[in-house]
Amino acid sequence: MIKVEHLVKSFYDKTVLKDISFEVNDGETLAIVGFSGSGKSTILKIICGLLEADSGTIQTSEGDIAMVFQYSALFDSLNIFDNISFALQERKDLRKKYSQEDLKKIVEEKLKLVGLQGIENKFPSELSGGMQKRVSFARAIVTNPKTILYDEPTAGLDPISSTLIEDYIVRLKETTHASSIVVTHQMSTIMRTADQVLMLYDGKAVFQGTPQEMCNAGNDYTKQFVTSSLTGPMKMLTE
């Protein structure tokens, strides 16, 4: 599970998170949505330890926290086998735990989960953007994490590739039973992957509920987001 209580974070004189609280149970996925700069990715970075909160508390299930970055963030100089097995080969607590044969079996298993068998010897540059994204999923789950964080997992992908990625987010949730958070702007990702939705605006939570409630609620913020309207309480910065 993930439990966030009263999270506050500022950068210089700008407060980007203002008293944010939410929970994600085991096997559930929370979509965090909102305009660019609303604090969505900042939450992910605090949960995985890349940033420190000014105040508030975060609890997660015991075990690894995996991060799937917006643009895959694969190591260009490493082949797919070494990309996926990187943590198992380099982390001090894991590097002596697995034989080379063990690593081959683990990588093969993770690639099979994302529908990419037999590409271990290829390099990222030889794969499409959608395939690179799926490799990043395999890398993220190689240590069997209890928490998975996705930062804009369908960014830059065509609609068909996006649908495929959304299917794999659901499949990994069912396979790993991890608590997951998906930062996204896409309605299809919200509707296909999320159990709950948290909407942020100006650093505050302006909606929490199910995807269906987001679409049906009499909430001016959700109405504007769902209809992609320029008219509403949320204002885009023009400078």
Backbone as CSV, one residue per row, in Angstrom:
resi,resn,N_x,N_y,N_z,CA_x,CA_y,CA_z,C_x,C_y,C_z
1,MET,0.828,-1.190,0.000,0.000,0.000,0.000,0.870,1.249,0.000
2,ILE,0.257,2.349,-0.415,0.910,3.653,-0.358,-0.013,4.575,0.433
3,LYS,0.528,5.214,1.450,-0.262,6.149,2.249,0.493,7.457,2.356
4,VAL,-0.074,8.511,1.795,0.527,9.832,1.802,-0.354,10.748,2.639
5,GLU,0.249,11.440,3.594,-0.515,12.313,4.478,0.121,13.693,4.555
6,HIS,-0.669,14.701,4.231,-0.326,16.121,4.430,1.019,16.492,3.785
7,LEU,1.178,16.092,2.529,2.439,16.320,1.822,2.542,17.776,1.369
8,VAL,3.674,18.382,1.702,3.947,19.762,1.312,5.353,19.822,0.698
9,LYS,5.456,20.522,-0.448,6.756,20.682,-1.085,6.819,22.019,-1.794
10,SER,7.913,22.754,-1.563,8.137,24.037,-2.213,9.478,24.037,-2.934
11,PHE,9.555,24.810,-4.002,10.808,25.087,-4.690,10.998,26.592,-4.662
12,TYR,11.996,27.031,-3.911,12.240,28.450,-3.719,10.983,29.092,-3.119
13,ASP,10.356,30.048,-3.816,9.200,30.724,-3.229,7.869,30.180,-3.743
14,LYS,7.895,29.068,-4.471,6.666,28.494,-5.026,6.333,27.164,-4.347
15,THR,5.165,27.074,-3.755,4.703,25.836,-3.141,3.964,25.022,-4.197
16,VAL,4.502,23.851,-4.536,3.922,23.047,-5.614,3.000,21.948,-5.097
17,LEU,3.138,21.574,-3.828,2.222,20.616,-3.203,1.738,21.213,-1.894
18,LYS,0.416,21.300,-1.753,-0.182,21.967,-0.602,-1.100,21.004,0.152
19,ASP,-0.525,20.290,1.114,-1.312,19.428,2.000,-2.050,18.323,1.231
20,ILE,-1.286,17.498,0.502,-1.842,16.414,-0.307,-1.869,15.120,0.497
21,SER,-3.022,14.446,0.500,-3.174,13.160,1.191,-3.946,12.194,0.294
22,PHE,-3.513,10.918,0.285,-4.250,9.873,-0.437,-3.719,8.509,-0.027
23,GLU,-4.459,7.452,-0.389,-4.045,6.075,-0.137,-4.245,5.237,-1.390
24,VAL,-3.342,4.277,-1.602,-3.467,3.303,-2.680,-3.276,1.921,-2.055
25,ASN,-4.285,1.081,-2.132,-4.200,-0.255,-1.548,-3.416,-1.206,-2.448
26,ASP,-2.996,-2.337,-1.888,-2.316,-3.366,-2.674,-3.184,-3.762,-3.863
27,GLY,-2.573,-3.846,-5.035,-3.308,-4.272,-6.214,-4.174,-3.198,-6.839
28,GLU,-4.087,-1.963,-6.348,-4.860,-0.865,-6.917,-3.956,0.094,-7.679
29,THR,-4.563,0.851,-8.602,-3.846,1.869,-9.354,-4.536,3.215,-9.170
30,LEU,-3.747,4.216,-8.805,-4.218,5.592,-8.695,-3.667,6.383,-9.868
31,ALA,-4.547,7.075,-10.594,-4.108,8.003,-11.627,-4.052,9.399,-11.026
32,ILE,-2.924,10.075,-11.196,-2.795,11.470,-10.778,-2.811,12.322,-12.035
33,VAL,-3.757,13.255,-12.096,-3.957,14.043,-13.301,-3.947,15.526,-12.952
34,GLY,-3.829,16.346,-13.988,-3.818,17.790,-13.805,-2.929,18.456,-14.824
35,PHE,-2.967,19.786,-14.876,-2.149,20.546,-15.803,-0.663,20.305,-15.545
36,SER,0.152,20.560,-16.543,1.604,20.539,-16.359,1.982,21.541,-15.277
37,GLY,2.890,21.125,-14.383,3.315,21.994,-13.297,2.439,21.951,-12.073
38,SER,1.462,21.024,-12.066,0.555,20.959,-10.913,1.103,20.129,-9.760
39,GLY,2.255,19.490,-9.949,2.880,18.740,-8.860,2.802,17.233,-8.987
40,LYS,2.313,16.728,-10.122,2.100,15.291,-10.289,3.411,14.497,-10.190
41,SER,4.374,14.858,-11.041,5.647,14.129,-11.046,6.437,14.364,-9.771
42,THR,6.239,15.511,-9.127,6.910,15.785,-7.855,6.507,14.763,-6.806
43,ILE,5.239,14.375,-6.801,4.769,13.349,-5.856,5.518,12.046,-6.080
44,LEU,5.657,11.638,-7.347,6.372,10.394,-7.640,7.814,10.459,-7.155
45,LYS,8.467,11.583,-7.404,9.872,11.726,-7.024,10.051,11.704,-5.515
46,ILE,9.086,12.224,-4.784,9.163,12.172,-3.318,8.953,10.747,-2.829
47,ILE,7.987,10.050,-3.401,7.711,8.672,-2.966,8.921,7.769,-3.197
48,CYS,9.599,7.935,-4.346,10.736,7.039,-4.636,12.057,7.566,-4.098
49,GLY,12.040,8.714,-3.405,13.238,9.187,-2.731,14.133,10.096,-3.535
50,LEU,13.708,10.518,-4.727,14.529,11.431,-5.520,14.443,12.864,-5.010
51,LEU,13.348,13.172,-4.311,13.174,14.476,-3.671,12.741,14.264,-2.226
52,GLU,12.981,15.259,-1.401,12.555,15.212,-0.005,11.426,16.211,0.204
53,ALA,10.365,15.772,0.875,9.237,16.653,1.162,9.611,17.655,2.238
54,ASP,8.954,18.811,2.208,9.139,19.796,3.275,8.459,19.320,4.556
55,SER,7.290,18.700,4.400,6.574,18.135,5.539,5.580,17.104,5.028
56,GLY,5.035,16.310,5.964,4.128,15.229,5.599,4.796,13.879,5.750
57,THR,4.012,12.817,5.627,4.526,11.456,5.791,4.126,10.583,4.615
58,ILE,4.984,9.596,4.323,4.722,8.628,3.264,5.014,7.240,3.803
59,GLN,4.061,6.337,3.652,4.247,4.932,4.007,4.033,4.083,2.767
60,THR,4.901,3.110,2.555,4.722,2.157,1.463,4.921,0.750,1.997
61,SER,4.423,-0.231,1.260,4.638,-1.624,1.634,6.129,-1.933,1.635
62,GLU,6.537,-2.853,2.496,7.935,-3.278,2.492,8.285,-3.883,1.140
63,GLY,9.452,-3.552,0.643,9.871,-4.045,-0.658,10.300,-2.901,-1.549
64,ASP,10.707,-3.240,-2.767,11.241,-2.247,-3.691,10.155,-1.325,-4.230
65,ILE,10.576,-0.110,-4.577,9.743,0.846,-5.290,10.334,1.002,-6.686
66,ALA,9.526,0.738,-7.712,10.000,0.825,-9.093,9.458,2.086,-9.745
67,MET,10.278,2.701,-10.592,9.901,3.912,-11.310,10.034,3.667,-12.810
68,VAL,8.955,3.908,-13.555,8.985,3.860,-15.012,8.980,5.302,-15.495
69,PHE,10.081,5.730,-16.100,10.237,7.127,-16.474,9.499,7.447,-17.768
70,GLN,9.279,8.734,-17.976,8.445,9.190,-19.085,8.956,8.715,-20.434
71,TYR,10.258,8.786,-20.667,10.807,8.391,-21.957,11.735,7.186,-21.831
72,SER,11.308,6.219,-21.052,11.965,4.910,-20.912,13.274,4.962,-20.145
73,ALA,14.159,5.909,-20.463,15.427,6.095,-19.747,16.270,4.822,-19.742
74,LEU,16.280,4.105,-20.855,17.147,2.943,-20.982,18.588,3.397,-21.208
75,PHE,19.523,2.524,-20.856,20.942,2.810,-21.086,21.290,2.468,-22.535
76,ASP,21.596,3.486,-23.335,21.832,3.277,-24.767,22.997,2.342,-25.050
77,SER,23.995,2.344,-24.171,25.207,1.561,-24.430,25.088,0.107,-23.975
78,LEU,23.968,-0.236,-23.337,23.758,-1.606,-22.861,22.687,-2.292,-23.691
79,ASN,22.860,-3.598,-23.900,21.808,-4.322,-24.605,20.608,-4.538,-23.665
80,ILE,19.566,-5.111,-24.208,18.319,-5.243,-23.447,18.510,-6.149,-22.229
81,PHE,19.289,-7.205,-22.381,19.556,-8.086,-21.235,20.197,-7.311,-20.092
82,ASP,21.220,-6.532,-20.394,21.926,-5.797,-19.335,21.085,-4.649,-18.788
83,ASN,20.237,-4.049,-19.629,19.326,-3.020,-19.136,18.370,-3.588,-18.093
84,ILE,17.760,-4.719,-18.419,16.756,-5.290,-17.518,17.395,-5.845,-16.253
85,SER,18.535,-6.474,-16.397,19.180,-7.112,-15.246,20.095,-6.172,-14.470
86,PHE,20.119,-4.895,-14.835,21.065,-3.945,-14.264,21.030,-3.942,-12.734
87,ALA,19.838,-3.834,-12.163,19.732,-3.778,-10.698,20.228,-5.065,-10.056
88,LEU,19.951,-6.195,-10.691,20.360,-7.486,-10.127,21.876,-7.662,-10.199
89,GLN,22.508,-7.027,-11.172,23.960,-7.159,-11.327,24.746,-6.100,-10.548
90,GLU,24.122,-4.937,-10.279,24.870,-3.812,-9.725,24.530,-3.474,-8.272
91,ARG,23.323,-3.781,-7.819,22.987,-3.450,-6.434,23.764,-4.327,-5.463
92,LYS,24.330,-3.720,-4.435,25.178,-4.453,-3.498,24.453,-5.618,-2.844
93,ASP,23.160,-5.442,-2.562,22.410,-6.488,-1.878,21.960,-7.606,-2.809
94,LEU,22.176,-7.436,-4.128,21.675,-8.426,-5.091,22.762,-9.015,-5.999
95,ARG,23.896,-8.327,-6.134,24.850,-8.682,-7.185,25.430,-10.080,-7.047
96,LYS,25.475,-10.637,-5.827,26.023,-11.987,-5.642,24.931,-13.039,-5.466
97,LYS,23.697,-12.614,-5.596,22.575,-13.508,-5.319,22.237,-14.419,-6.502
98,TYR,22.497,-13.940,-7.736,22.040,-14.661,-8.922,23.212,-15.081,-9.803
99,SER,23.138,-16.317,-10.304,24.104,-16.783,-11.291,23.712,-16.224,-12.660
100,GLN,24.600,-16.356,-13.635,24.294,-15.885,-14.980,23.096,-16.617,-15.552
101,GLU,22.975,-17.890,-15.223,21.825,-18.663,-15.695,20.538,-18.163,-15.044
102,ASP,20.610,-17.815,-13.751,19.448,-17.233,-13.067,19.026,-15.937,-13.745
103,LEU,20.004,-15.088,-14.062,19.701,-13.807,-14.691,19.020,-14.004,-16.039
104,LYS,19.491,-14.986,-16.806,18.882,-15.262,-18.107,17.418,-15.654,-17.961
105,LYS,17.128,-16.477,-16.961,15.751,-16.925,-16.741,14.859,-15.774,-16.286
106,ILE,15.391,-14.929,-15.417,14.608,-13.796,-14.907,14.298,-12.810,-16.028
107,VAL,15.313,-12.472,-16.824,15.110,-11.532,-17.920,14.119,-12.100,-18.937
108,GLU,14.260,-13.376,-19.246,13.335,-14.019,-20.175,11.900,-13.962,-19.644
109,GLU,11.745,-14.201,-18.359,10.419,-14.177,-17.735,9.803,-12.777,-17.789
110,LYS,10.591,-11.753,-17.474,10.076,-10.385,-17.475,9.753,-9.919,-18.890
111,LEU,10.582,-10.279,-19.862,10.282,-9.918,-21.239,9.009,-10.610,-21.730
112,LYS,8.808,-11.823,-21.303,7.589,-12.539,-21.691,6.347,-11.838,-21.153
113,LEU,6.448,-11.284,-19.938,5.319,-10.578,-19.334,4.907,-9.360,-20.155
114,VAL,5.877,-8.735,-20.830,5.554,-7.558,-21.634,5.537,-7.876,-23.133
115,GLY,5.492,-9.154,-23.470,5.314,-9.574,-24.850,6.491,-9.322,-25.761
116,LEU,7.719,-9.431,-25.229,8.914,-9.130,-26.023,9.965,-10.234,-25.871
117,GLN,9.628,-11.430,-26.242,10.585,-12.517,-26.121,11.680,-12.417,-27.190
118,GLY,12.875,-12.842,-26.803,13.949,-13.018,-27.776,14.667,-11.768,-28.229
119,ILE,14.576,-10.684,-27.462,15.261,-9.448,-27.888,16.428,-9.100,-26.957
120,GLU,16.859,-10.041,-26.153,17.875,-9.768,-25.141,19.150,-9.140,-25.701
121,ASN,19.538,-9.507,-26.907,20.813,-9.041,-27.465,20.691,-7.755,-28.287
122,LYS,19.491,-7.250,-28.436,19.303,-6.000,-29.163,19.639,-4.806,-28.264
123,PHE,19.843,-3.647,-28.906,20.095,-2.416,-28.171,18.870,-1.514,-28.278
124,PRO,18.685,-0.588,-27.337,17.499,0.274,-27.367,17.271,0.968,-28.704
125,SER,18.347,1.385,-29.372,18.205,2.091,-30.649,17.588,1.226,-31.744
126,GLU,17.579,-0.084,-31.540,17.006,-0.993,-32.529,15.517,-1.229,-32.292
127,LEU,14.952,-0.621,-31.260,13.544,-0.850,-30.899,12.716,0.405,-31.136
128,SER,11.430,0.204,-31.386,10.504,1.323,-31.498,10.277,1.945,-30.120
129,GLY,9.666,3.130,-30.099,9.380,3.794,-28.827,8.492,2.959,-27.924
130,GLY,7.485,2.316,-28.511,6.599,1.474,-27.713,7.316,0.272,-27.140
131,MET,8.207,-0.334,-27.910,8.974,-1.481,-27.419,9.933,-1.045,-26.315
132,GLN,10.561,0.116,-26.489,11.446,0.626,-25.429,10.679,0.833,-24.132
133,LYS,9.459,1.340,-24.255,8.634,1.548,-23.068,8.340,0.229,-22.372
134,ARG,8.053,-0.804,-23.145,7.768,-2.115,-22.550,9.015,-2.716,-21.910
135,VAL,10.174,-2.475,-22.512,11.427,-2.909,-21.881,11.610,-2.201,-20.541
136,SER,11.261,-0.919,-20.486,11.387,-0.196,-19.216,10.443,-0.767,-18.166
137,PHE,9.293,-1.301,-18.583,8.398,-1.990,-17.654,9.078,-3.244,-17.108
138,ALA,9.689,-4.015,-18.016,10.371,-5.248,-17.601,11.496,-4.939,-16.628
139,ARG,12.240,-3.872,-16.902,13.317,-3.473,-15.993,12.764,-3.072,-14.634
140,ALA,11.632,-2.375,-14.640,11.063,-1.892,-13.387,10.624,-3.035,-12.472
141,ILE,10.147,-4.127,-13.047,9.595,-5.212,-12.223,10.597,-6.335,-11.977
142,VAL,11.858,-6.135,-12.384,12.830,-7.227,-12.274,13.102,-7.605,-10.822
143,THR,12.908,-6.670,-9.872,13.133,-6.977,-8.454,11.823,-7.283,-7.720
144,ASN,10.747,-7.502,-8.489,9.427,-7.808,-7.914,8.985,-6.745,-6.902
145,PRO,8.868,-5.493,-7.345,8.538,-4.396,-6.436,7.120,-4.477,-5.904
146,LYS,6.903,-3.883,-4.752,5.573,-3.786,-4.158,4.887,-2.474,-4.537
147,THR,5.672,-1.531,-5.084,5.144,-0.236,-5.495,5.705,0.084,-6.875
148,ILE,4.817,0.455,-7.819,5.256,0.814,-9.169,4.726,2.197,-9.488
149,LEU,5.631,3.080,-9.927,5.284,4.454,-10.261,5.526,4.676,-11.752
150,TYR,4.520,5.169,-12.450,4.609,5.412,-13.896,4.487,6.908,-14.159
151,ASP,5.496,7.508,-14.775,5.458,8.928,-15.108,5.166,9.085,-16.601
152,GLU,3.930,9.471,-16.930,3.486,9.667,-18.314,3.857,8.465,-19.195
153,PRO,3.340,7.273,-18.899,3.782,6.061,-19.607,3.431,6.021,-21.086
154,THR,2.454,6.816,-21.536,2.094,6.788,-22.953,2.550,8.040,-23.698
155,ALA,3.397,8.848,-23.076,3.874,10.080,-23.723,4.607,9.768,-25.021
156,GLY,4.240,10.470,-26.089,4.928,10.336,-27.366,4.559,9.113,-28.180
157,LEU,3.559,8.347,-27.738,3.181,7.129,-28.446,1.911,7.348,-29.265
158,ASP,1.800,6.616,-30.368,0.580,6.669,-31.167,-0.558,5.980,-30.417
159,PRO,-1.826,6.183,-30.829,-2.960,5.632,-30.077,-2.927,4.117,-29.889
160,ILE,-2.498,3.378,-30.902,-2.462,1.919,-30.779,-1.385,1.488,-29.792
161,SER,-0.207,2.095,-29.873,0.862,1.787,-28.915,0.443,2.177,-27.501
162,SER,-0.267,3.293,-27.377,-0.756,3.726,-26.063,-1.693,2.692,-25.462
163,THR,-2.602,2.172,-26.286,-3.530,1.140,-25.809,-2.772,-0.094,-25.344
164,LEU,-1.743,-0.481,-26.093,-0.941,-1.641,-25.717,-0.253,-1.410,-24.377
165,ILE,0.317,-0.215,-24.176,0.978,0.109,-22.914,-0.026,0.087,-21.770
166,GLU,-1.211,0.624,-21.996,-2.255,0.603,-20.965,-2.622,-0.828,-20.580
167,ASP,-2.702,-1.699,-21.585,-2.992,-3.114,-21.296,-1.909,-3.734,-20.417
168,TYR,-0.646,-3.380,-20.674,0.437,-3.951,-19.879,0.473,-3.378,-18.467
169,ILE,0.056,-2.140,-18.292,-0.060,-1.603,-16.932,-1.072,-2.417,-16.141
170,VAL,-2.198,-2.731,-16.769,-3.221,-3.557,-16.099,-2.688,-4.952,-15.838
171,ARG,-1.993,-5.533,-16.827,-1.467,-6.887,-16.663,-0.438,-6.953,-15.534
172,LEU,0.444,-5.954,-15.461,1.464,-5.954,-14.406,0.823,-5.772,-13.030
173,LYS,-0.242,-4.981,-12.954,-0.951,-4.836,-11.683,-1.512,-6.184,-11.232
174,GLU,-2.109,-6.909,-12.174,-2.690,-8.209,-11.841,-1.610,-9.233,-11.515
175,THR,-0.457,-9.148,-12.189,0.612,-10.122,-11.985,1.399,-9.861,-10.713
176,THR,1.725,-8.602,-10.454,2.571,-8.269,-9.304,1.769,-7.958,-8.046
177,HIS,0.490,-7.597,-8.209,-0.370,-7.160,-7.094,0.245,-5.980,-6.360
178,ALA,1.003,-5.176,-7.107,1.648,-4.001,-6.524,0.667,-2.836,-6.431
179,SER,0.975,-1.903,-5.557,0.275,-0.623,-5.534,0.916,0.252,-6.606
180,SER,0.096,0.863,-7.469,0.637,1.601,-8.603,0.069,3.013,-8.651
181,ILE,0.911,3.940,-9.113,0.483,5.306,-9.389,0.865,5.633,-10.821
182,VAL,-0.094,6.150,-11.586,0.137,6.536,-12.977,-0.106,8.033,-13.109
183,VAL,0.940,8.776,-13.466,0.781,10.190,-13.800,0.471,10.264,-15.289
184,THR,-0.631,10.911,-15.646,-1.056,10.916,-17.044,-1.914,12.130,-17.347
185,HIS,-2.004,12.449,-18.650,-2.945,13.450,-19.141,-4.046,12.791,-19.973
186,GLN,-3.900,11.512,-20.287,-4.769,10.865,-21.249,-5.982,10.221,-20.589
187,MET,-7.174,10.546,-21.108,-8.402,9.963,-20.586,-8.422,8.449,-20.778
188,SER,-7.889,7.961,-21.910,-7.912,6.515,-22.140,-7.100,5.783,-21.085
189,THR,-5.953,6.352,-20.691,-5.126,5.733,-19.656,-5.849,5.720,-18.320
190,ILE,-6.524,6.818,-18.010,-7.287,6.892,-16.763,-8.372,5.822,-16.744
191,MET,-9.175,5.765,-17.807,-10.327,4.865,-17.834,-9.907,3.398,-17.889
192,ARG,-8.796,3.093,-18.558,-8.396,1.698,-18.747,-7.581,1.146,-17.581
193,THR,-6.855,2.018,-16.865,-5.912,1.486,-15.872,-6.256,1.809,-14.429
194,ALA,-7.004,2.883,-14.174,-7.099,3.415,-12.807,-8.312,2.892,-12.040
195,ASP,-8.097,2.659,-10.751,-9.194,2.380,-9.821,-9.665,3.666,-9.155
196,GLN,-8.711,4.591,-8.933,-9.009,5.871,-8.311,-8.284,6.975,-9.075
197,VAL,-8.788,8.196,-8.945,-8.187,9.357,-9.610,-7.990,10.465,-8.585
198,LEU,-6.813,11.081,-8.636,-6.525,12.280,-7.860,-6.224,13.393,-8.843
199,MET,-7.016,14.481,-8.796,-6.774,15.619,-9.671,-6.160,16.759,-8.885
200,LEU,-5.063,17.308,-9.422,-4.363,18.417,-8.778,-4.524,19.684,-9.605
201,TYR,-4.613,20.799,-8.918,-4.553,22.105,-9.565,-3.965,23.098,-8.580
202,ASP,-2.961,23.816,-9.024,-2.290,24.802,-8.182,-1.799,24.178,-6.881
203,GLY,-1.314,22.929,-6.976,-0.741,22.261,-5.811,-1.739,21.653,-4.849
204,LYS,-3.029,21.773,-5.155,-4.060,21.268,-4.259,-4.830,20.120,-4.912
205,ALA,-5.405,19.252,-4.087,-6.288,18.204,-4.582,-7.681,18.803,-4.782
206,VAL,-8.142,18.810,-6.026,-9.460,19.379,-6.313,-10.495,18.298,-6.595
207,PHE,-10.049,17.033,-6.698,-10.977,15.906,-6.860,-10.276,14.622,-6.467
208,GLN,-11.009,13.740,-5.786,-10.581,12.364,-5.535,-11.793,11.464,-5.677
209,GLY,-11.656,10.407,-6.476,-12.767,9.487,-6.681,-12.431,8.501,-7.772
210,THR,-13.416,7.755,-8.237,-13.209,6.775,-9.300,-13.221,7.472,-10.656
211,PRO,-12.725,6.800,-11.704,-12.812,7.392,-13.042,-14.245,7.712,-13.449
212,GLN,-15.177,6.827,-13.097,-16.579,7.060,-13.430,-17.112,8.292,-12.701
213,GLU,-16.732,8.447,-11.441,-17.154,9.624,-10.680,-16.551,10.895,-11.264
214,MET,-15.314,10.804,-11.744,-14.687,11.961,-12.362,-15.473,12.417,-13.591
215,CYS,-15.949,11.459,-14.372,-16.693,11.797,-15.586,-18.098,12.307,-15.291
216,ASN,-18.686,11.846,-14.188,-20.088,12.155,-13.905,-20.298,13.202,-12.830
217,ALA,-19.236,13.502,-12.066,-19.414,14.393,-10.916,-19.710,15.822,-11.367
218,GLY,-20.510,16.516,-10.553,-20.785,17.912,-10.819,-19.673,18.784,-10.274
219,ASN,-18.481,18.595,-10.801,-17.282,19.270,-10.325,-16.724,20.090,-11.486
220,ASP,-16.584,21.380,-11.314,-16.143,22.245,-12.411,-14.742,21.881,-12.898
221,TYR,-13.889,21.398,-11.999,-12.524,21.030,-12.383,-12.539,19.783,-13.272
222,THR,-13.283,18.753,-12.849,-13.320,17.528,-13.650,-14.033,17.752,-14.973
223,LYS,-15.077,18.562,-14.972,-15.775,18.866,-16.228,-14.820,19.506,-17.232
224,GLN,-14.029,20.446,-16.765,-13.100,21.117,-17.660,-12.046,20.151,-18.187
225,PHE,-11.554,19.270,-17.317,-10.523,18.310,-17.725,-11.086,17.307,-18.724
226,VAL,-12.243,16.730,-18.415,-12.830,15.692,-19.261,-13.200,16.234,-20.637
227,THR,-13.687,17.475,-20.699,-14.123,18.056,-21.970,-13.018,18.834,-22.682
228,SER,-11.842,18.926,-22.057,-10.707,19.673,-22.621,-11.086,21.118,-22.931
229,SER,-11.863,21.701,-22.042,-12.375,23.046,-22.261,-11.370,24.104,-21.794
230,LEU,-11.319,25.206,-22.525,-10.510,26.348,-22.098,-11.238,27.179,-21.048
231,THR,-12.543,26.922,-20.893,-13.358,27.668,-19.944,-13.552,26.855,-18.679
232,GLY,-13.236,27.445,-17.532,-13.395,26.748,-16.279,-12.471,27.318,-15.224
233,PRO,-12.423,26.709,-14.046,-11.617,27.250,-12.959,-10.115,27.098,-13.147
234,MET,-9.697,26.172,-14.022,-8.268,25.946,-14.221,-7.771,26.831,-15.365
235,LYS,-6.769,27.643,-15.087,-6.247,28.582,-16.062,-4.839,28.187,-16.474
236,MET,-4.606,28.139,-17.788,-3.280,27.852,-18.300,-2.403,29.085,-18.186
237,LEU,-1.147,28.876,-17.788,-0.196,29.975,-17.782,0.190,30.327,-19.212
238,THR,0.191,31.598,-19.525,0.514,32.027,-20.894,1.931,32.550,-21.019
239,GLU,2.658,32.630,-19.894,4.038,33.102,-19.927,4.941,32.095,-19.241
